[in-house]
Every structure is written in structure tokens, then in C-alpha cells.
Amino acid sequence: MFNFKSAFIVASALSFAGAAHAGIVTAEFLGPRNGQFGAAGPNNQGGQTFTTLVGGELLTIDLFLRRNADQPVTMTLELWDLNASGLPTGTPLAEAVLETTLTEDWTWRTFDFSASGFVLDEQTSYAFTTRSESGDGGYLLGTATGNNYNGGRGIVKLGATASWGFMGNNFIFGERDVLFTANVIPAPGALALMGVAGVLGARRRRRCHA
């Protein structure tokens, strides 16, 4: 029997995929926040590994931030490939500079990657890391303790000669994840395939219960 709800999902996906510069969430962890990671200067950095759901051109990454002590003049978010250990490797794939001013209130802030043109692969793991320039003040990243995000882990690097490591291996921070949302302009046909997969899944479930 024809399923109107499933057909509507497919039609909506096709329409959304065709919209100019339409962005969708490919990975996110929204908490709730019960912790924070603080850093200042270019040598003390925090970040998060994550896994994409949908491939496409990276549009934005939003972080839950607030000011810590002095105001950062320039705050940069960098995107990385991962090595076999699941930590950043090589040189940044893309970067974006925060154009707004941080305050002492917790607020979602947007890093705009649209000019980079970088394309994320679907179901692939990456990392983003934060840094502020030398002489800048500090910032706080909103985090949640534990390891409740299944697509990655919080990461940290403390010191100019330090290597990246997981926050859970650092006695100061413990296991935690950074709150974030990553948005992409989906690759052509990606949402349509997701919609078709949903219809086929619904049909399989109906057959199983028949």
C-alpha cells in the first residue's frame, strides 16, 4: 500500500536538496553542557573529533562559547584529517575565523567555512580545533563530561611542543565532548538517497510485522 508519509519525506528531501545554498546538519553534539574547556594563546588548544552523516561542502561549524578573562582578538577554528589513533594529523584542511565578539555569556557562535570550498565525505571522521593568536585573551568551550557523543571524543594540546591527545587521558580535564553543530551543503542526490532508504526501511519493517 502507498505510504503518504514516506512519500512526503522523499519529496521534502528532494526539494531541500535543490534549494540554493541549503545547509543541513551532518554532525552535532548538543550536550547539555555541564563543563568547560579553557584556553588562551596559540599553544593551548582544544577541539573535538566527529563523524559525518551526510557528505557535502562544509558550510559552518557552531560552537558554544564564552569569554574567559581578556577578550580574544582573533579566534580560529581548524579542520583536520585523523591518523590511525583518531587524532589530528598533517596540516589543516580548512580554517575559519570568528568574526563576532565573545562576551561573558554562553552563546552559540558560528565559524563560516563557506569560502573554503572544502567538501566533507559522508560517514567519515574529522577533527576541529580552536586557537587564539599570541597575546590574545582566553576563551571557554562548552563541554559535557563523560563520553556521550558516539561519533568522536574531545581532544586537547597543551604547549607548543605537545602532541594532540584525548581529553580523557589528561588528568586535568577527564573524558568530555565539546558541544558543536556542523552544517554542510549536501552533495547532489545525498538527501534523495536518504529519503529512499527511509522508504525501503519502512517497507522492510512492514513486511517483518506482516
Stockholm file with secondary structure:
# STOCKHOLM 1.0

chainA/1-210         MFNFKSAFIVASALSFAGAAHAGIVTAEFLGPRNGQFGAAGPNNQGGQTFTTLVGGELLTIDLFLRRNADQPVTMTLELWDLNASGLPTGTPLAEAVLETTLTEDWTWRTFDFSASGFVLDEQTSYAFTTRSESGDGGYLLGTATGNNYNGGRGIVKLGATASWGFMGNNFIFGERDVLFTANVIPAPGALALMGVAGVLGARRRRRCHA
#=GR chainA/1-210 SS CCCHHHHHHHHHHHHHHHSTTCCEEEEEECCCCCEEEEEESTTEEEEEEEECSSCEEEEEEEEEEEEESSCCSCEEEEEEEECTTSSEEEEEEEEEECCSCCCSSCEEEEEECTTTCCEECTTCEEEEEEEECTTCCEEEEEEEESCCCTTCCEEEEESTTCCCEEGGGSTTTCSEEECEEEEEEECTTHHHHHHHHHHHHHHHHHHHHC
#=GC SS_cons         CCCHHHHHHHHHHHHHHHSTTCCEEEEEECCCCCEEEEEESTTEEEEEEEECSSCEEEEEEEEEEEEESSCCSCEEEEEEEECTTSSEEEEEEEEEECCSCCCSSCEEEEEECTTTCCEECTTCEEEEEEEECTTCCEEEEEEEESCCCTTCCEEEEESTTCCCEEGGGSTTTCSEEECEEEEEEECTTHHHHHHHHHHHHHHHHHHHHC
//
